[in-house]
Amino acid sequence: MTTQPLEDLRQTLAADGYILSIDSSGERVDARISAEDGVCGDCLVPKNLMALMISNATGAAADSIDLTYPTEIGDDGQIR
């Protein structure tokens, strides 16, 4: 698998102030998107569309992706 599609997605999100972290070490893919200071935490596409974008970039099935958005991450970095 090439990592270029995933890097392209990361760069696209980064251009708008978002940081995509992926952990695919388990059976499921844990994808977290955090927002830099001052960036809208609610301004991303709906989760089902983002899951499809991540699926296309990683080759993982969209229904195997656990996706966390900025509004679901506390100031301490933990999921609320």
C-alpha positions in Angstrom: 0.0 0.0 0.0 1.3 3.4 -0.9 1.1 6.1 1.8 0.8 9.0 -0.7 -3.0 9.2 -0.6 -3.0 9.4 3.2 -0.3 12.1 3.1 -2.3 14.0 0.6 -5.4 13.9 2.9 -3.2 15.0 5.8 -1.9 17.9 3.8 -5.3 18.9 2.7 -6.6 19.0 6.2 -3.5 20.7 7.5 -4.0 23.5 5.0 -7.2 24.3 6.9 -5.7 23.9 10.4 -6.6 20.3 11.1 -4.3 17.5 12.2 -5.1 13.9 11.2 -3.7 11.1 13.4 -4.2 7.5 12.3 -3.6 4.3 14.4 -4.1 1.1 12.4 -2.2 -1.2 14.7 -5.4 -3.1 15.8 -8.3 -4.6 14.0 -10.0 -1.2 13.6 -8.6 2.1 12.4 -8.5 4.8 15.0 -8.6 8.2 13.2 -8.5 11.4 15.2 -8.8 14.9 13.8 -7.8 17.8 16.0 -8.0 21.5 15.3 -5.3 24.1 15.8 -6.1 27.0 18.0 -8.7 29.3 16.5 -9.8 26.7 13.9 -13.5 25.8 13.8 -14.0 22.3 15.4 -17.4 21.9 13.7 -16.5 22.9 10.2 -15.5 19.5 8.8 -17.6 17.4 6.4 -20.1 14.9 8.1 -18.3 11.9 9.6 -19.6 9.4 7.1 -18.0 11.4 4.3 -14.7 11.8 6.2 -14.7 8.0 6.9 -15.0 7.4 3.1 -12.1 9.8 2.4 -10.0 8.0 5.0 -11.1 4.6 3.7 -9.9 5.7 0.2 -6.6 6.9 1.5 -5.9 3.9 3.7 -7.6 1.0 2.0 -9.5 0.2 5.2 -13.2 -0.4 5.1 -15.1 2.7 6.1 -17.1 0.8 8.7 -13.9 -0.3 10.4 -12.8 3.4 11.0 -13.5 4.9 14.5 -13.4 8.6 13.8 -13.1 11.3 16.4 -13.6 15.0 15.6 -12.1 18.0 17.3 -15.3 18.8 19.3 -15.1 15.3 20.9 -11.5 15.8 22.2 -11.0 17.6 25.5 -8.3 20.1 26.2 -6.3 17.2 27.8 -6.3 15.3 24.5 -8.7 12.7 25.8 -12.0 11.7 24.1 -15.0 13.2 26.0 
